């Protein structure tokens, strides 16, 4: 999916940036890098930032509610995205946390980190069986995402 406008122009991204500015007293110096990370995540999910937030929420009489299944879907995609990022463990964790920050600042609570349960699920889904090292797991996810 290609975004229809620059990622920074989406309302949800503006909400995120405003929240970071409020939290830090100014916009983070690396916000453009964060936005680029979010753009790569949008490519993975096939959704733009506003659609991701819309899918995670619903309006009821008493206000905004979180759609648990949608939140779980995006939480799992964040885990997959995090694992697929090039670099060391710190770079991967940072990429996942950037996306979680986007979701949190838009009112969608996200817990951090790839869970052991998710690693186990990815391990079971890998057709070769056996224990996967991180690089093999990254390749298995990339292959699954590309439909190969």
Protein Blocks (a to p, Z undefined) as FASTA:
>chain_A
ZZfbdfklpmklmmmmmmmmmmnopacfklmmmmmmmmmmmmmnopafklmmmmmpccdf
kbccddfklmmmmmmmmmmmmmmpgcdfklmmmmmmmmmmmmmmnopacdehjdfklmmm
mmmmpmngpaddfklmmmmmmmmmnoZZ
